[in-house]
Amino acid sequence: MLLNRLRRITTDGRWIPEIDGLRFVAIASVFLFHLAAELEVRSGRFIPIESKFWIFERFLGNGKSGVDVFFVISGMILAMPFARQFLRGASPVSLPKYYLRRLTRLEPPYIVSLAVVVLLTGIYRHGLGADYGAHALATLFYQHTLIYGQMSSVNPVTWSLEVEIQFYLLAPLAMQLFRIRPTALRRGLMIVAIIGMGFLQMPFTGSSFRLTASILFYMQYFLAGLLVADFFVLDLEGIRSSAIWDILGLVSLAAIFWVRHNDARTHIVLPVLIGLLCIAAMRSVALRRVLAYPAIAVTGGMCYSIYLLHFIFIAVLFKVTRGAIVPSFSFPANYAIQLMVTGIPAAAMCIVFFLLVERPCMDPNWPSKLWNRLTTRPARDPDAGR
């Protein structure tokens, strides 16, 4: 099947389509959020969402919650090998291999995507500013938020990747929680940390972007991923699939994209809701089938490429497609038009990038294979020259 040839390559060969289905939910919400913002503020005239479509506006405007879903999934995926080691006695995780895998898997697509963004930005703006190079360099080394105290002017979405990198570096330390043997104590400490961090952050909400866009404000999401991994490794097989999980999953999903991000309590509620959604994704009936549907799961597996490039592709394409805006139409109608003429082509371009750049880097042995190709001389034909 063609879709199976397009799906992500995993290090251990275990592909969990339901998790990639959750990735689809996350990337789709972010993608739709940025497409709406492009239509609303960059069309040459302000196009508000009419008040009668307030529910549409509420869910669309909270599309940024997809980033929080990514954080929980990242915590869960990185925690699984450590959880198996400490809780099931599996082979120890090699830290050199852990860090090398992060480097070989994530950096090549990131660097190539940044080059694409710089090129397209130069075309879009008819040139680059004098200080653009400094911002690009800070973005390349995941330091833009720390240095400039704002989102990257090169690729704004990379603020979350800076948070991810901070967690990758700290993750082996956080994984020591799995050394706590009593299950109730270990999980209890995780829950207290997840909720407690949210309360501790409340007085600082709205303060410096350097603080609120760092691991200090998002650690509880990754810890929620650790907690989910704990359940997956020890209890998942004992949890019976049931329609009750469908209800819990759908309620959690709706709540995740309903909670306002300007509310300080968001960072208390969302990690819990997303963690519950992750478990529901594996033990529901109908929801699980939807998330594991091949087209959804395979597209979700492309989320990194889509996340890296969707913003610039939408912006560049919109310079042409904004001519399709019909002033007399409602915002949802214009949005539907832009979804077809801008969103679909932008997504298709991201998928091409995935196939050409990211997917090859998913093979953990790609560096050695590339080196062998570059250094191995082709065998000489003994009959050549006769």
RAPELIN-V100006 format. One record per residue. N is the residue number from 1. PHI is phi as a letter, one per 20 degrees, with the letter a starting at -180 (* if undefined). PSI is psi in whole degrees, -180 to 180 (999 if undefined). BURIAL is # if it has 16 or more other C-alpha atoms within 10 Angstrom, else .. Layout:
# RAPELIN-V100006
N:PHI:PSI:BURIAL, N:PHI:PSI:BURIAL
This chain:
# RAPELIN-V100006
1:*:134:., 2:g:-43:., 3:f:-35:., 4:f:-29:., 5:f:-15:., 6:e:-12:#, 7:f:165:#, 8:f:154:#, 9:d:127:#, 10:d:152:., 11:f:-44:., 12:e:4:., 13:n:-1:., 14:e:111:., 15:d:123:., 16:d:97:., 17:f:-32:#, 18:f:-36:#, 19:f:-40:#, 20:f:-28:#, 21:f:-39:#, 22:f:-37:#, 23:f:-36:#, 24:f:-45:#, 25:g:-43:#, 26:f:-50:#, 27:f:-34:#, 28:f:-41:#, 29:f:-41:#, 30:f:-44:#, 31:g:-49:#, 32:f:-34:#, 33:f:-46:#, 34:f:-32:#, 35:f:-40:#, 36:f:-42:#, 37:f:-38:., 38:f:-44:#, 39:f:-38:#, 40:f:-38:#, 41:d:-9:., 42:c:21:., 43:e:0:#, 44:n:-9:., 45:b:148:., 46:f:125:., 47:d:96:#, 48:f:158:., 49:e:119:#, 50:g:146:., 51:g:-29:., 52:f:-14:., 53:d:35:., 54:f:-32:., 55:f:-42:., 56:g:-45:., 57:f:-38:#, 58:f:-49:., 59:f:-40:#, 60:f:-42:#, 61:f:-22:#, 62:e:17:#, 63:f:-22:#, 64:f:-17:#, 65:f:-17:#, 66:g:-32:#, 67:f:-40:#, 68:f:-37:#, 69:f:-42:#, 70:g:-41:#, 71:f:-43:#, 72:f:-43:#, 73:f:-41:#, 74:f:-45:#, 75:f:-41:#, 76:f:-47:#, 77:f:-44:#, 78:f:-29:#, 79:f:-25:#, 80:g:-49:#, 81:f:-37:#, 82:f:-40:#, 83:f:-41:#, 84:f:-38:#, 85:f:-52:#, 86:e:-29:#, 87:d:-22:#, 88:c:-2:., 89:m:25:., 90:f:176:., 91:g:141:., 92:f:146:., 93:f:128:., 94:e:116:., 95:f:-41:., 96:g:-43:., 97:f:-36:., 98:f:-50:., 99:f:-37:., 100:f:-38:., 101:f:-41:#, 102:f:-40:., 103:f:-49:., 104:f:-26:#, 105:e:-41:#, 106:d:-33:., 107:f:-45:., 108:g:-49:., 109:f:-37:#, 110:f:-46:#, 111:f:-44:., 112:f:-42:., 113:f:-37:#, 114:f:-39:#, 115:f:-40:., 116:f:-44:., 117:f:-44:#, 118:f:-44:#, 119:f:-50:., 120:f:-34:#, 121:f:-40:#, 122:f:-39:., 123:f:-44:., 124:f:-42:., 125:e:2:., 126:l:43:., 127:p:166:., 128:d:146:., 129:f:166:., 130:f:-33:., 131:e:7:., 132:f:-39:., 133:g:-40:., 134:f:-40:., 135:f:-38:#, 136:f:-40:#, 137:f:-42:., 138:f:-38:#, 139:f:-41:#, 140:g:-37:#, 141:d:19:., 142:l:39:#, 143:c:8:#, 144:f:-45:#, 145:f:-43:#, 146:f:-42:#, 147:f:-46:., 148:d:-12:., 149:m:29:., 150:b:169:., 151:f:153:#, 152:f:131:#, 153:f:-8:., 154:e:-53:#, 155:b:97:#, 156:g:-29:., 157:f:-13:#, 158:f:-5:#, 159:g:-39:#, 160:f:-30:#, 161:f:-30:#, 162:f:-40:#, 163:f:-42:#, 164:g:-45:#, 165:f:-40:., 166:f:-40:#, 167:f:-41:#, 168:g:-40:#, 169:f:-35:., 170:e:-14:., 171:g:-48:#, 172:g:-32:#, 173:f:-44:., 174:f:-32:#, 175:f:-12:#, 176:f:-13:., 177:g:-30:#, 178:f:-10:#, 179:f:-17:., 180:f:115:., 181:f:-48:., 182:f:119:., 183:f:-45:., 184:f:-41:., 185:f:-45:., 186:f:-50:#, 187:f:-35:#, 188:f:-42:., 189:f:-39:., 190:f:-45:#, 191:f:-43:#, 192:f:-42:., 193:f:-42:#, 194:f:-49:#, 195:f:-41:#, 196:f:-39:., 197:f:-39:#, 198:f:-42:#, 199:f:-40:., 200:f:-29:., 201:e:-19:#, 202:g:-44:#, 203:f:-18:., 204:d:1:., 205:f:131:#, 206:n:2:., 207:e:-155:., 208:g:136:., 209:f:-30:., 210:g:-33:#, 211:e:-49:#, 212:f:-12:#, 213:d:39:#, 214:c:175:#, 215:f:-24:#, 216:f:-24:., 217:d:-3:#, 218:c:4:#, 219:g:-33:#, 220:f:-26:#, 221:f:-43:#, 222:f:-37:#, 223:f:-35:#, 224:f:-36:#, 225:f:-39:#, 226:f:-41:#, 227:f:-41:#, 228:f:-42:#, 229:f:-38:#, 230:g:-48:#, 231:f:-42:#, 232:f:-44:#, 233:f:-39:#, 234:e:-35:., 235:c:-10:., 236:g:-43:#, 237:f:-25:., 238:e:-6:., 239:e:119:., 240:f:136:., 241:f:137:#, 242:b:154:., 243:f:-20:., 244:g:-38:., 245:f:-29:#, 246:f:-44:#, 247:f:-48:#, 248:f:-40:#, 249:f:-44:#, 250:f:-39:#, 251:f:-43:., 252:f:-44:#, 253:f:-44:#, 254:f:-41:., 255:f:-36:#, 256:g:-39:#, 257:e:14:#, 258:d:-32:#, 259:f:129:#, 260:f:136:#, 261:f:-14:., 262:e:3:., 263:e:127:., 264:f:-25:#, 265:f:-7:#, 266:g:-45:#, 267:f:-7:#, 268:e:-41:#, 269:e:-45:#, 270:g:-44:#, 271:g:-37:#, 272:f:-45:#, 273:f:-43:#, 274:f:-40:#, 275:f:-43:#, 276:f:-39:#, 277:f:-39:#, 278:f:-42:#, 279:f:-41:#, 280:f:-34:#, 281:f:-28:#, 282:e:-18:#, 283:c:9:#, 284:e:179:#, 285:d:-69:#, 286:f:-45:., 287:g:-40:#, 288:f:-40:#, 289:f:-40:., 290:f:-48:., 291:f:-33:#, 292:e:-1:#, 293:g:128:., 294:g:-47:#, 295:f:-38:#, 296:f:-49:#, 297:f:-42:#, 298:f:-43:#, 299:f:-39:#, 300:f:-32:#, 301:f:-14:#, 302:e:11:#, 303:g:-34:#, 304:f:-47:#, 305:f:-44:#, 306:f:-42:#, 307:f:-42:#, 308:f:-35:#, 309:d:-9:#, 310:f:-35:#, 311:f:-48:#, 312:f:-37:#, 313:f:-43:#, 314:f:-45:#, 315:f:-45:#, 316:f:-47:#, 317:f:-34:#, 318:f:-22:#, 319:f:-29:., 320:e:-45:., 321:f:-12:#, 322:f:-14:#, 323:f:-14:., 324:e:-1:., 325:f:133:#, 326:d:107:., 327:g:-32:., 328:f:-10:., 329:e:158:., 330:f:166:., 331:f:-47:#, 332:g:-37:., 333:f:-45:., 334:f:-35:#, 335:f:-42:#, 336:f:-40:., 337:f:-47:#, 338:f:-29:#, 339:f:-37:#, 340:f:-46:., 341:e:-20:#, 342:d:-51:#, 343:f:-49:#, 344:f:-47:., 345:f:-39:., 346:f:-44:#, 347:f:-40:#, 348:f:-40:., 349:f:-37:., 350:f:-39:#, 351:f:-39:#, 352:f:-43:., 353:f:-42:#, 354:g:-47:#, 355:f:-37:#, 356:e:-33:., 357:d:-56:#, 358:f:-47:#, 359:g:-42:#, 360:g:-32:#, 361:f:-9:#, 362:f:-21:#, 363:f:115:#, 364:f:-18:#, 365:e:11:., 366:f:-35:., 367:f:-44:., 368:f:-37:., 369:f:-42:., 370:f:-43:., 371:f:-41:., 372:f:-39:., 373:f:-38:., 374:f:-28:., 375:d:-17:., 376:e:124:., 377:e:139:., 378:f:143:., 379:f:138:., 380:f:139:., 381:f:116:., 382:g:-23:., 383:e:-5:., 384:f:138:., 385:n:-4:., 386:e:999:.
